Amino acid sequence: MNKPNILIFMVDQLNGTLFPDGPADWLHAPNLKKLAARSTRFKNAYTASPLCAPGRASFMSGQLPSRTRVYDNAAEFASDIPTYAHHLRRAGYQTCLSGKMHFVGPDQMHGFEERLTTDIYPADFGWTPDYRKPGERIDWWYHNMGSVTGAGVAEISNQMEYDDEVAYNATRKVYDLARGKDERPWCLTVSFTHPHDPYVARKKYWDLYEDCDHLLPTVPAMDYAEHDNHSKRIFDANDWRSFDIQEEDIKRSRRAYFANISYLDDKIGEVMEALESTRQDAIILFVSDHGDMLGERGLWFKMSFFEGASRVPLMISAPQMEPGLVSDPVSNIDVAPTLAELAGVSMEEVAPWTEGESLVYLGQGGERTAPVAMEYAAEASYAPLVSLRYGKWKYNRCALDPEQLFDLENDPHELTNLAGDAAHQGTLNSLRAKSEARWDLAAFDAQIRESQARRWVVYEALRNGDYYPWDYQPLQKASERYMRNHMDLNTVEDIARYPRGE
C-alpha cells in the first residue's frame, strides 16, 4: 500500500480536562475545533509521566520511564531505544522534527533525519534531582511560584520567540515537501513549548478572554495541612512560602494560559493552511506531553497524578479511524504503535518490550479494558510513584505514602480517597495486586538512585575544564539554498515552484 504522510502536533503542558470532546466550547481555538471534527477524540488520554522529558521519551518509544530510564528532566534517552521516528524511517519515511522534544544526552536526533530548530531546554545532566537529599531545592532550575505572580501580557518572550520559530520552520518545511524533490512519504513532528508557563501571552490573545467565566479553578486552594503527602512535596519544591498568591494572580495566570492555547491554535493553523493549500494529504495527530493543574486545589504546573496534570488531549485524524469520541482510558505510550499500524510498519522485533498498544481499533468501534499506567520519579518525589487508571478507577501507590483510590466517574475532582473505605476494599485489593505485579517499587527506587548518582558525577566532571555541550545546533547548508553558481537558474525556479503551471 502507499504509505501515508503523517503530521504530528505536540504541545507542552496542555490540560486534557479542557478537551472533553475536542477543545472546550469556550476556548477560542477554531483550527483545533476544525481538526477535532474530523478526528477520533480520546477523552481520557494520559501521559506516561507528568513531566516533560519522561513523558516525551515515553511518547516517542511506547515505553514507560522505568524501561526508557528517562526518569526526570535530566536523564539520558539512550540511542538504542527505537522511537516512532526510527520505525518510520526504517520503513522508508523521511522524518523531521521542528521544535522541542527535550532529548537529554549526546543523541539529539533519535531517529529524526532532519531537525529544523534547536531545543528550548538543556541537553545535559544539570537538572538531575537527588533522592539522597530529600527536601533540597535547587533554586536555579526548580519551578517556583514566580510564574503565577508574574503572569500577564508581553509581545515577546523566550517561549514566544521559540514557538514562532517552530511554526515558521514547520510551515516552510510543508511547502518544501510539496515540491516533491523526495518521493518518500514523510512524517513531520511539530512540537511547541506553549502553553507551558510562564503564564505570559500576547495582548491579541489575552483580550479574547476578558470576560471568560473560567478564570478561577473549580476546586479552590486548600490549606497546606489538608493536602496529601506528595502534594505537600510539590508545594515545597515550588517554594510556595516565598510567594503570596492572590486571587488576581490566579485569574491572570489562567487567562494567559487560555490565551496561549489560542496562540498555539494560530500557529497550528499556519501549518495546516500550508498543508491544505499545497493539496497534500496526511494523517494528523495532536497530543500534549502532560497537563497543568492551573491552581486547582492550589496546585500549579505538573508532577502529579491528579487529572489536571496527568490527562492530556489526544486527537487522531486518519482514514482508518472514524471521527467521534472515545471514553476508554488510553496513554501517550500508545502513539508509537498507533502510528506504526496507520503507516503499515512492523514493530515486531521490539514488540515484547513495547508497553503501548495501537489505538486504531478504538477508532473503529472497539473497546479497551487494559489499565493505563503512569510513573513519576522526578523533582518533588523522594521515591517513585506509580498509578493505574482502570475503568472509572485511579489507584496511586508510593512506598512513602498511603494508597489512594479515586472513583473518577462519581468524583471527577478526586476529592475523596476511597482507599480506607470498607465498601471498596475489593477494588483496592484488586488494583493493588495489579500494581504490585507490574512494579517492584524497591527495585525501581534503586534504579533511580543509581542513575542520579552516576549523572551527578558525570555532570560535575564535564563542567571541570573545557565544556562541549550536547545542545543541538541546527544545520543550514547556505550553498544549497536559493540561487548559487553551481545551479541552473531555470531549474532552480522550476523545482522551487508549487503548484507548477497555474
C-alpha positions as CSV (number, residue, x, y, z in Angstrom):
1,M,0.0,0.0,0.0
2,N,1.0,3.6,-0.4
3,K,2.3,4.8,2.9
4,P,0.5,7.9,4.2
5,N,2.2,11.2,5.2
6,I,2.0,11.9,8.9
7,L,1.8,15.3,10.6
8,I,2.2,15.3,14.4
9,F,1.4,18.4,16.5
10,M,2.7,18.2,20.1
11,V,2.2,20.9,22.6
12,D,3.5,21.3,26.2
13,Q,1.6,21.2,29.4
14,L,-1.9,21.3,27.9
15,N,-4.5,20.2,30.5
16,G,-6.6,17.4,29.0
17,T,-9.7,18.3,31.0
18,L,-10.0,21.3,28.7
19,F,-10.5,18.8,25.8
20,P,-13.6,16.8,26.9
21,D,-14.5,16.3,23.2
22,G,-12.0,18.4,21.4
23,P,-11.4,21.9,22.7
24,A,-14.0,23.1,25.3
25,D,-16.7,25.3,23.6
26,W,-15.5,28.5,25.3
27,L,-11.9,28.2,24.1
28,H,-11.0,30.4,21.1
29,A,-9.4,27.6,19.1
30,P,-11.1,27.4,15.6
31,N,-8.3,25.4,14.0
32,L,-8.2,22.8,16.7
33,K,-12.0,22.6,16.6
34,K,-11.9,22.1,12.9
35,L,-9.3,19.3,13.4
36,A,-11.5,17.8,16.2
37,A,-14.5,17.5,13.9
38,R,-12.6,15.1,11.6
39,S,-10.7,13.2,14.3
40,T,-11.1,10.3,16.7
41,R,-11.0,12.2,20.0
42,F,-9.8,10.5,23.2
43,K,-11.5,11.9,26.3
44,N,-9.4,10.1,28.8
45,A,-5.8,10.1,27.5
46,Y,-3.0,10.2,30.0
47,T,0.7,10.9,30.0
48,A,3.2,8.2,30.9
49,S,4.8,10.6,33.3
50,P,3.7,14.1,34.3
51,L,6.9,15.8,33.4
52,C,8.4,16.9,30.0
53,A,11.4,14.7,29.3
54,P,10.0,11.4,30.7
55,G,6.6,12.0,29.1
56,R,8.2,12.7,25.7
57,A,10.6,9.8,25.7
58,S,7.7,7.5,26.5
59,F,5.5,9.1,23.8
60,M,8.2,8.5,21.2
61,S,9.2,5.0,22.3
62,G,5.9,3.4,23.6
63,Q,7.6,2.6,26.9
64,L,7.2,3.8,30.4
65,P,10.1,5.6,32.2
66,S,11.0,2.5,34.2
67,R,12.0,1.0,30.8
68,T,13.4,4.0,29.0
69,R,15.3,5.1,32.1
70,V,14.2,8.7,31.4
71,Y,13.1,9.3,35.0
72,D,13.4,13.1,35.1
73,N,14.3,16.1,33.0
74,A,18.0,15.3,33.1
75,A,18.0,11.6,32.4
76,E,19.6,10.4,29.2
77,F,17.4,9.0,26.5
78,A,19.5,6.0,25.2
79,S,20.3,5.9,21.5
80,D,19.4,2.2,21.3
81,I,15.7,2.7,22.1
82,P,13.7,2.7,18.9
83,T,11.2,5.6,18.5
84,Y,8.4,6.1,16.1
85,A,10.9,8.1,14.0
86,H,13.2,5.1,13.8
87,H,10.4,2.7,12.9
88,L,9.0,5.0,10.2
89,R,12.4,6.0,8.8
90,R,13.4,2.3,8.6
91,A,10.3,1.7,6.6
92,G,11.2,4.4,4.0
93,Y,9.9,7.6,5.6
94,Q,11.7,10.9,5.7
95,T,11.4,12.0,9.3
96,C,11.7,15.6,10.5
97,L,11.3,17.5,13.8
98,S,10.6,21.2,14.2
99,G,10.6,22.2,17.9
100,K,11.0,20.8,21.3
101,M,11.5,17.1,22.3
102,H,13.7,17.6,25.4
103,F,16.2,14.9,24.5
104,V,18.9,14.6,27.1
105,G,22.3,13.2,26.1
106,P,24.6,13.4,23.0
107,D,22.0,11.9,20.7
108,Q,19.8,14.8,19.8
109,M,18.0,13.1,16.8
110,H,16.6,9.7,18.0
111,G,15.5,8.7,14.5
112,F,14.8,12.1,13.0
113,E,16.6,12.5,9.7
114,E,16.3,16.3,10.0
115,R,15.9,18.7,12.8
116,L,14.9,22.3,12.0
117,T,15.4,24.0,15.3
118,T,17.5,23.7,18.5
119,D,15.7,22.6,21.7
120,I,14.5,25.1,24.2
121,Y,15.9,23.2,27.2
122,P,19.4,22.0,28.1
123,A,20.6,18.6,26.9
124,D,22.9,17.9,29.8
125,F,22.6,16.4,33.3
126,G,22.3,19.7,35.1
127,W,18.7,19.3,36.2
128,T,19.2,15.9,38.0
129,P,17.3,15.5,41.2
130,D,18.9,13.8,44.2
131,Y,17.0,11.3,46.3
132,R,19.9,11.4,48.8
133,K,18.9,14.9,49.7
134,P,15.1,14.9,50.3
135,G,13.7,18.4,50.5
136,E,16.7,20.1,49.0
137,R,15.6,22.9,46.5
138,I,18.0,23.6,43.6
139,D,16.8,27.2,43.2
140,W,18.3,28.0,39.7
141,W,16.2,25.3,37.9
142,Y,13.3,24.2,40.2
143,H,9.9,25.6,39.4
144,N,8.7,28.3,41.7
145,M,5.5,30.3,42.0
146,G,7.0,33.3,40.2
147,S,5.3,32.1,37.1
148,V,2.0,32.8,38.8
149,T,2.8,36.1,40.4
150,G,4.5,37.3,37.2
151,A,1.6,36.4,34.9
152,G,0.4,38.9,32.3
153,V,0.9,40.4,28.9
154,A,4.0,40.6,26.7
155,E,4.5,40.8,23.0
156,I,7.7,38.7,23.0
157,S,9.2,36.2,25.5
158,N,11.7,33.4,25.4
159,Q,9.0,30.9,24.7
160,M,7.1,33.0,22.1
161,E,10.4,33.5,20.2
162,Y,10.9,29.7,20.2
163,D,7.4,28.8,19.1
164,D,7.3,31.5,16.4
165,E,10.5,29.8,15.0
166,V,9.0,26.3,15.3
167,A,5.9,27.3,13.3
168,Y,7.9,29.2,10.7
169,N,10.3,26.3,10.1
170,A,7.4,23.8,10.0
171,T,5.4,25.8,7.5
172,R,8.4,26.3,5.3
173,K,9.1,22.5,5.5
174,V,5.5,21.7,4.5
175,Y,5.9,23.9,1.4
176,D,9.2,22.2,0.6
177,L,7.7,18.7,1.0
178,A,5.1,19.7,-1.6
179,R,7.7,20.3,-4.2
180,G,8.3,16.6,-4.4
181,K,12.0,16.6,-4.5
182,D,12.0,13.5,-2.3
183,E,9.5,10.8,-3.3
184,R,9.5,9.1,0.1
185,P,6.4,9.5,2.4
186,W,7.1,11.9,5.2
187,C,6.5,12.3,8.9
188,L,6.8,15.8,10.3
189,T,6.6,16.4,14.0
190,V,5.9,20.0,15.1
191,S,6.4,20.4,18.8
192,F,5.6,23.7,20.6
193,T,6.5,24.7,24.1
194,H,3.3,26.6,24.9
195,P,1.0,26.8,26.9
196,H,3.8,25.8,29.4
197,D,4.3,28.5,32.0
198,P,5.4,31.3,32.5
199,Y,1.9,32.5,32.0
200,V,2.6,35.3,29.6
201,A,0.6,36.0,26.5
202,R,0.4,38.5,23.6
203,K,-2.3,41.1,24.0
204,K,-4.3,40.0,20.9
205,Y,-4.9,36.6,22.6
206,W,-5.2,37.9,26.1
207,D,-8.0,40.1,25.0
208,L,-10.0,37.1,23.8
209,Y,-10.6,36.1,27.4
210,E,-11.5,39.4,29.0
211,D,-15.0,38.1,30.0
212,C,-14.0,34.4,30.5
213,D,-16.1,32.6,33.1
214,H,-13.3,30.1,33.8
215,L,-10.6,32.3,35.4
216,L,-10.9,30.7,38.8
217,P,-10.4,27.0,39.4
218,T,-13.3,24.7,40.3
219,V,-11.6,23.4,43.5
220,P,-10.1,26.4,45.4
221,A,-6.8,26.3,47.2
222,M,-6.6,24.2,50.3
223,D,-4.5,24.7,53.4
224,Y,-1.1,23.1,53.2
225,A,-2.1,20.6,56.0
226,E,-5.1,19.4,54.1
227,H,-3.0,18.1,51.2
228,D,-1.8,14.6,50.6
229,N,2.0,13.9,51.2
230,H,3.0,14.2,47.5
231,S,1.1,17.5,47.0
232,K,2.9,18.9,50.0
233,R,6.2,17.9,48.5
234,I,5.2,19.7,45.3
235,F,4.3,22.9,47.2
236,D,7.7,22.7,48.9
237,A,9.6,22.1,45.7
238,N,7.8,25.2,44.2
239,D,8.9,27.3,47.1
240,W,5.3,28.3,48.0
241,R,6.3,30.0,51.3
242,S,8.2,32.7,49.4
243,F,5.1,33.9,47.5
244,D,1.8,35.4,48.4
245,I,-0.7,34.2,45.8
246,Q,-3.7,36.4,45.4
247,E,-7.0,35.8,43.5
248,E,-5.9,38.3,40.9
249,D,-2.7,36.3,40.3
250,I,-4.7,33.1,39.7
251,K,-7.0,34.9,37.3
252,R,-4.2,36.4,35.3
253,S,-2.3,33.1,35.2
254,R,-5.3,31.2,33.9
255,R,-6.2,33.9,31.5
256,A,-2.7,33.9,30.0
257,Y,-2.8,30.1,29.8
258,F,-6.0,30.1,27.9
259,A,-4.7,32.9,25.7
260,N,-1.7,30.8,24.8
261,I,-3.9,28.0,23.7
262,S,-5.3,30.5,21.2
263,Y,-1.8,31.5,20.2
264,L,-1.0,27.8,19.6
265,D,-4.2,27.5,17.6
266,D,-3.0,30.2,15.3
267,K,0.4,28.6,14.9
268,I,-1.1,25.2,14.1
269,G,-3.5,26.9,11.7
270,E,-0.5,28.3,9.8
271,V,1.0,24.8,9.3
272,M,-2.5,23.4,8.4
273,E,-3.0,26.1,5.8
274,A,0.3,25.3,4.2
275,L,-0.7,21.6,4.0
276,E,-4.1,22.3,2.6
277,S,-3.0,25.0,0.1
278,T,-0.4,22.6,-1.3
279,R,-3.0,19.8,-1.6
280,Q,-1.1,17.3,0.4
281,D,-2.9,14.6,2.3
282,A,-1.6,13.5,5.8
283,I,-2.7,11.7,8.9
284,I,-2.8,14.3,11.6
285,L,-2.2,13.7,15.3
286,F,-2.5,16.2,18.1
287,V,-1.2,15.5,21.7
288,S,0.4,17.0,24.7
289,D,3.2,15.6,26.9
290,H,1.3,16.3,30.2
291,G,-1.1,18.8,31.7
292,D,-1.1,21.7,34.2
293,M,-3.1,21.9,37.5
294,L,-3.8,25.6,36.8
295,G,-4.5,26.4,40.5
296,E,-6.9,23.5,41.2
297,R,-6.5,22.7,44.9
298,G,-3.8,25.4,45.0
299,L,-1.5,23.3,42.8
300,W,0.2,24.5,39.7
301,F,2.2,23.0,36.8
302,K,2.5,19.2,36.7
303,M,4.4,16.5,38.7
304,S,1.1,15.0,39.9
305,F,-1.3,12.1,39.0
306,F,-4.3,14.4,39.6
307,E,-6.3,14.8,36.4
308,G,-5.2,18.3,35.6
309,A,-1.6,17.3,35.4
310,S,-1.8,13.8,34.1
311,R,-4.6,14.0,31.5
312,V,-3.7,15.2,28.0
313,P,-5.6,15.9,24.8
314,L,-5.2,13.3,22.0
315,M,-6.9,13.5,18.6
316,I,-6.1,11.5,15.5
317,S,-7.4,12.3,12.0
318,A,-6.8,9.2,9.8
319,P,-8.8,7.4,7.1
320,Q,-8.7,4.2,9.1
321,M,-10.3,5.8,12.1
322,E,-13.8,7.2,12.4
323,P,-14.4,10.7,13.8
324,G,-16.0,10.5,17.2
325,L,-15.4,10.4,21.0
326,V,-13.6,7.5,22.7
327,S,-14.0,7.4,26.5
328,D,-11.8,4.4,27.3
329,P,-8.6,5.4,29.0
330,V,-5.5,5.4,26.8
331,S,-1.9,6.7,27.1
332,N,0.6,8.7,25.0
333,I,2.7,5.5,25.0
334,D,0.1,4.2,22.6
335,V,1.1,6.7,20.0
336,A,4.1,4.9,18.6
337,P,2.3,1.6,17.9
338,T,-0.7,3.5,16.6
339,L,1.5,5.4,14.1
340,A,3.2,2.2,13.0
341,E,-0.2,0.5,12.3
342,L,-1.5,3.5,10.4
343,A,1.6,3.5,8.3
344,G,1.7,-0.2,7.8
345,V,5.0,-0.5,9.6
346,S,6.0,-3.5,11.6
347,M,7.3,-3.1,15.2
348,E,7.5,-6.9,15.6
349,E,11.2,-7.1,16.5
350,V,10.7,-4.9,19.7
351,A,7.0,-5.8,20.3
352,P,7.8,-7.8,23.5
353,W,9.2,-4.6,25.1
354,T,6.8,-2.1,23.8
355,E,4.2,-1.3,26.5
356,G,1.8,0.8,24.4
357,E,-0.8,-0.6,22.1
358,S,-2.3,0.6,18.9
359,L,-5.4,2.7,19.2
360,V,-6.6,2.2,15.7
361,Y,-9.3,-0.3,16.7
362,L,-10.7,2.2,19.2
363,G,-11.4,4.4,16.2
364,Q,-13.3,1.6,14.6
365,G,-15.7,1.0,17.5
366,G,-13.5,-1.3,19.6
367,E,-13.3,-1.2,23.4
368,R,-10.2,-1.2,25.7
369,T,-10.1,-2.9,29.0
370,A,-6.4,-2.9,29.9
371,P,-5.3,-0.4,32.6
372,V,-3.3,2.7,31.7
373,A,-0.1,3.0,33.7
374,M,1.8,6.2,34.9
375,E,5.0,6.7,36.7
376,Y,6.7,9.7,38.4
377,A,10.2,9.8,39.8
378,A,11.5,13.4,39.4
379,E,11.6,16.6,41.4
380,A,9.2,16.8,44.3
381,S,9.4,13.0,44.8
382,Y,11.7,11.2,47.2
383,A,10.7,7.8,45.9
384,P,8.9,6.7,42.7
385,L,5.1,7.0,42.5
386,V,3.0,4.7,40.2
387,S,-0.6,4.9,39.1
388,L,-3.1,2.8,37.3
389,R,-6.2,4.1,35.6
390,Y,-8.6,1.2,35.2
391,G,-12.1,1.8,34.0
392,K,-13.5,4.5,36.3
393,W,-10.8,4.0,38.9
394,K,-7.5,5.6,39.6
395,Y,-5.1,3.8,42.0
396,N,-1.9,5.6,43.2
397,R,0.9,3.9,45.1
398,C,4.2,5.1,46.7
399,A,6.4,3.5,49.3
400,L,6.4,6.7,51.3
401,D,2.6,7.5,51.2
402,P,-0.8,6.0,52.0
403,E,-2.5,4.4,49.0
404,Q,-5.0,6.5,47.0
405,L,-8.1,5.2,45.3
406,F,-10.5,7.6,43.3
407,D,-13.7,6.9,41.6
408,L,-13.4,9.4,38.7
409,E,-17.0,8.8,37.5
410,N,-18.5,10.0,40.7
411,D,-15.7,12.1,42.0
412,P,-14.0,13.7,38.9
413,H,-12.1,16.2,41.1
414,E,-10.5,13.4,43.2
415,L,-11.6,14.9,46.5
416,T,-12.5,11.6,48.3
417,N,-9.8,9.0,48.7
418,L,-11.7,5.7,49.0
419,A,-8.6,3.6,50.0
420,G,-9.8,3.5,53.6
421,D,-13.5,2.8,52.7
422,A,-14.6,-0.7,53.7
423,A,-17.1,-0.7,50.8
424,H,-14.3,-0.5,48.3
425,Q,-11.7,-3.0,49.7
426,G,-12.3,-5.5,46.9
427,T,-11.5,-2.9,44.3
428,L,-8.5,-1.7,46.3
429,N,-7.1,-5.2,46.7
430,S,-7.6,-5.9,43.0
431,L,-5.8,-2.8,41.9
432,R,-3.0,-3.2,44.4
433,A,-2.4,-6.7,43.1
434,K,-2.2,-5.4,39.5
435,S,0.2,-2.6,40.6
436,E,2.4,-5.0,42.6
437,A,2.5,-7.4,39.6
438,R,3.7,-4.6,37.4
439,W,6.1,-2.7,39.7
440,D,8.7,-3.7,42.3
441,L,8.9,-0.3,44.0
442,A,12.1,-1.1,45.9
443,A,13.9,-2.2,42.7
444,F,12.5,0.8,40.8
445,D,13.8,3.1,43.6
446,A,17.3,1.5,43.4
447,Q,17.4,2.0,39.7
448,I,16.6,5.7,40.0
449,R,19.2,6.3,42.8
450,E,21.9,4.7,40.8
451,S,21.0,6.8,37.7
452,Q,21.0,10.0,39.7
453,A,24.3,9.3,41.4
454,R,26.1,8.5,38.1
455,R,24.8,11.6,36.5
456,W,25.9,13.9,39.3
457,V,29.4,12.5,38.9
458,V,29.4,12.9,35.1
459,Y,27.9,16.4,35.1
460,E,30.4,17.8,37.7
461,A,33.3,16.2,35.8
462,L,32.3,17.6,32.4
463,R,31.9,21.1,33.9
464,N,35.5,21.0,35.0
465,G,37.7,22.4,32.2
466,D,36.6,22.9,28.6
467,Y,32.9,22.2,28.2
468,Y,31.3,21.0,25.0
469,P,27.5,21.0,25.3
470,W,25.2,18.5,23.7
471,D,22.7,21.1,22.7
472,Y,21.5,20.6,19.1
473,Q,23.0,23.0,16.6
474,P,20.6,23.2,13.5
475,L,22.5,22.8,10.3
476,Q,21.8,25.0,7.3
477,K,23.6,24.5,4.0
478,A,23.7,28.0,2.7
479,S,25.2,26.9,-0.6
480,E,22.2,24.7,-1.4
481,R,19.6,27.5,-0.8
482,Y,18.1,30.0,-3.2
483,M,20.4,30.6,-6.2
484,R,24.1,29.6,-6.4
485,N,26.6,29.4,-9.3
486,H,26.6,25.6,-9.5
487,M,22.8,25.7,-10.2
488,D,20.9,26.2,-13.4
489,L,18.6,29.2,-12.8
490,N,15.9,27.7,-15.0
491,T,15.9,24.5,-13.0
492,V,16.0,26.4,-9.7
493,E,12.9,28.4,-10.5
494,D,11.0,25.4,-11.8
495,I,11.6,23.0,-8.9
496,A,11.0,25.7,-6.3
497,R,7.5,26.4,-7.5
498,Y,4.5,24.5,-6.4
499,P,2.0,24.1,-7.9
500,R,3.5,24.5,-11.3
501,G,1.9,26.0,-14.4
502,E,-1.1,27.6,-12.5
